[in-house]
Amino acid sequence: MKKFNKVLGLAGVSVLAMGTAFGPSAAFAKTVFEIAFNQPETHPQFKAMQRFGEALEERTDGEYSVQIFPNELLGAQKETVEMAQTGTIAMSLAAASLLESWNPDFVVFNLPYVFDSIEHQKQIVNDPEIVGDLYNSVADQGIVVVAAFTAGSRNVYLKDHPVHTPEDLAGQKIRVMQSQTNIDMMNMMGGNGIAMGQGEVYTAIQTGVLDGGENNEVTYWSLKHSEIAPYFSYTQHLMIPDYLVMNVDYFEDMPDDVKTIFMEELQKAANYEFEVFAEDAAKSRALAEEAGAKFNEVDLQPFRDAVRPLTEEKLTSDVTKKIYSQMHPASE
């Protein structure tokens, strides 16, 4: 286990003391995986990783545990993925779009309407038969994806009216994530995609620079966008996962029995995160409705048809085509 960090804090001092009193075999027993995270402790992914760490520690009799650093304490996501690459830390939670920088094939899950539902996403993103090759494709760059989590579905919200059809987005300036793919997506959906940092969106909608945004219910409520854009329409255009990225040597150096426990508990943690995110989304919707926001369902087919050319344009490699066909066997 050449790259593992050993505990040298207060707990480590007590272990060292035991080693002095009772012999060296009692010392240097514990391996701690450091995990970088950009969200607060209340986030479903933090809760899932916390539960994972407790189970890992229990099942390995305290030999393995995790330490989670939330709120970007170790840096922004791109930086912490690079830290995992070099082995400075063991793991980082990262947005799926970031992984495209390491392998363009990761675009397959970042496109509109590739998932039929959150349940469909759950079935796909942790199925090794479908994602195994993709998640291991960056091993030669020092990292592997060991689990995927949901970030819910992204939906359009406007300040003046609900969205039912692409025509309802005509002339509407909608904030999207800062990528050309997302701009193209919103334009095809009928709106005018404007790439902008999240911190600027509230004021931009308030002052008329934007007409709305797009995100999940949790972010919509927590950023108070319901105050200035009260019409939330379930376009469900994106269901982009988040990944747990791990240093490949850290992963490969685990004994086989520990690796089995590690992956079993990660799968449980991923399932738990899907459940907690759904609960938080429902709570956020209820709070927003109570504050005056209006939610409506949408006929998705016209939007799916509108963005299909974008999907076809991006799914160019054999890997992405194979994954997409496994996700949608009926379309073959």
Secondary structure, 3 states (H helix, E strand, C coil): CCCCEECCCHHHHHHHHHHHHHCHHHCCCCEEEEEECCCCCCCHHHHHHHHHHHHHHHHCCCCEEEEEECCCCCCCHHHHHHHHHHCCCCEEEEEHHHHHHCCHHHHHHCCCCCCCCHHHHHHHHCCHHHHHHHHHCCHHHCEEEEEEECCCCEEEEECCCCCCCHHHHCCCEEEECCCHHHHHHHHHCCCEEEECCHHHHHHHHHHCCCCEEEECHHHHHHCCHHHCCCEEEEEEEECCCEEEEEEHHHHHCCCHHHHHHHHHHHHHHHHHHHHHHHHHHHHHHHHHHHCCCEEEECCCHHHHHHHHHHHHHHCCCHHHHHHHHHHCHHHC
